[in-house]
Every structure is written in structure tokens, then in C-alpha cells.
């Protein structure tokens, strides 16, 4: 079994370490002669007026990153829905909408039901349904005419890690391709995006190699912790949600992810001496805003942990603990900021002696409603 886990103690840790390879593979298999190759879905581009995404759990978080890129880069109005909500209260039907179902297993009952409902509203022709999945041979694969195969390899740990990275990568490729085909970005810009994306696998390796000791040490300090607040803004708000979900799922510690600017409307009441606040503070549009939100937490004597880039000198002074990620363009930052949060959740649960790969009450895929 240790061999299957590649020498790692748990599948989850192995899968976290698989991520540089997963990203390389995901890019390689969808780039052909420096062109993005996503298959037949590309035929729909000229007609798509808006997109709606349905998903659950970690796939829903990947979808929120997708929404950000599709709207900010490709300029396509995009909404994200919990599949379990959409299936009973869908937004009014609108033609020229591409509906995207994101599900790593391709078997999540709510996501399949939401997509079936959408298919039944499209009366003629091939339904405009795109699946982003790690299992094209799944029920999802049979339901939707268009598929992007994320090719992350089978994921065994119940808490999704490498499939998240692979889904987010699929969204980058979709948004960049759409933006280029619609002449919203130039070829030079596209090439720059792709070149930066191709640098990420090595940058993930750097995080895994250099940050693990600090994260393990930090995990020891979480033995008695009862609540953790994760803050992020903009494209890293979904990463705050994902960091909190990882912690909840495997360590059973209460965690909340919040857009940092909303902290003053509620979660700030939870803050007290020593309550951990983990803030994603990477350079970009909302960098100064996040730092000033962190100052507010500092005034309440919270225990401040920053996920930031090494190049920024303000960071070490503001936070009690710094988890460093390489400096990357803001648009790509979720791919690097999520890694320390996955590792932190893992080491906290592992130190508590919990069954990391099979957390209580959770299933790898939820095939019933
Ligand atoms: C379950 C798993 C989660 C996963 C969610 C959606 O709850 O425990 O890790 O994110 O299902 O799964 P899917 O296969 O649709 O991505």
C-alpha cells in the first residue's frame, strides 16, 4: 500500500505532491502546436452569450475561479450555482447560454440532475452542455455532448486536491481560448498567458519543497484551535473558501472562508486574542485592500497567517507566520495560493491522528440526492 501511495503516509499527501505533474499533463494534453485544443466545444464560441456553471463542493470552488476568469478575461457574463439549488430553482431559461457541469467524478447526483434539467429546457438540436470532469467515461460523459477531460489521474483521498487544480486549469484554457478567438486578447497576450501558465508546475514544486517544514510546524500550533477564518478577495476569494473546506473536511475544525472586505459585516465578531486568521495576500488589484482588512484583525489580536509572495516586504511585518508562494501574475495566483492551504489542512489532520483519506461522514462521490 505504501508503494501505491508513492512512499507518502496518505493518498491525500501523495495527491498534493502529484499536482505539478497534473498541471503539466493538463497543459500538454490541451495544447497542440502552441494552440489551445479543447475539441468540439470550440464550435460554440461565436454564439455563446453567457455561461452558467453548476457544481458541488470543491468543484463549486473551482467554478468560482472559472467565473472570475471567464468574466474578467473573456468578458462572458457567467453565473455559478450549487447544483443542489439549481435543480429546484433554476434561473429563467435563456437561449445562447452554455451550461457547464463541473464534477471530478462525473457521478454527483445533484450535478447530473441540474444538467438534465437544463437539457430538457433546450428543445432542439444538440444541448449546449459542457462537462469538465476527470472521468469522461462517467454518467456525466454520457449526458453531455461536450467534455473537457481534466486528466488528473484517479484521485483517492476524499478531500479533492489535484482534481481541483486540474479543473481550474481547464477554466484557464477555456477562458484564454475564448478571449483569443473573440479577439479580446491578442496572440501575444495569449502566448504570454500560456508561457506563465507553463511556469507554474515548477513553482508548485518550489512550494512543496520549501514550505512544508514551516507548514508542519504551524500545524502543531492548531492542536487546540476551534475556529479558523480564511480571508481572500477577488480571484482568491474562492481559495479562501477552498482552504476552509479542506480544513473542515479532514480535521473537523470549524472554518469559514470570507471575502476579506465582508469581515466587518459579521465574522469580525468571532475574532479574539489568538483566533487564527489566514489571509491570502498576493500582489494585484486587491492587495492593499486585503492588507488593510488584515490590520483590522490585528487590532483584535488575532493570530495572523499570511499566504503571500516573497517579494513583498510589507508581509513579514504584518503577519505572525508567513507561508510563501512565488510571485505569479494575479490571474494565475489561485494555482499557487491553494497549495499551502491544502498542506496545512493535511498536516493539522495528520497530527491529530485522523483518518485523512476517509474522513467521517463524507464520501468521495455522492451519487444519491
Ligand atoms: C463530495 C466529495 C468532495 C467533492 C464533491 C463534489 O462531497 O467529498 O470532495 O468536491 O463531492 O464531487 P464531484 O465529483 O462532483 O466533483
Boltz pocket constraint, residues with backbone or C-beta under 6 A from the ligand:
constraints:
  - pocket:
      binder: B
      contacts: [[A, 56], [A, 57], [A, 58], [A, 59], [A, 102], [A, 103], [A, 104], [A, 105], [A, 106], [A, 107], [A, 108], [A, 111], [A, 158], [A, 159], [A, 160], [A, 362], [A, 363], [A, 364], [A, 365], [A, 366]]
      max_distance: 6.0
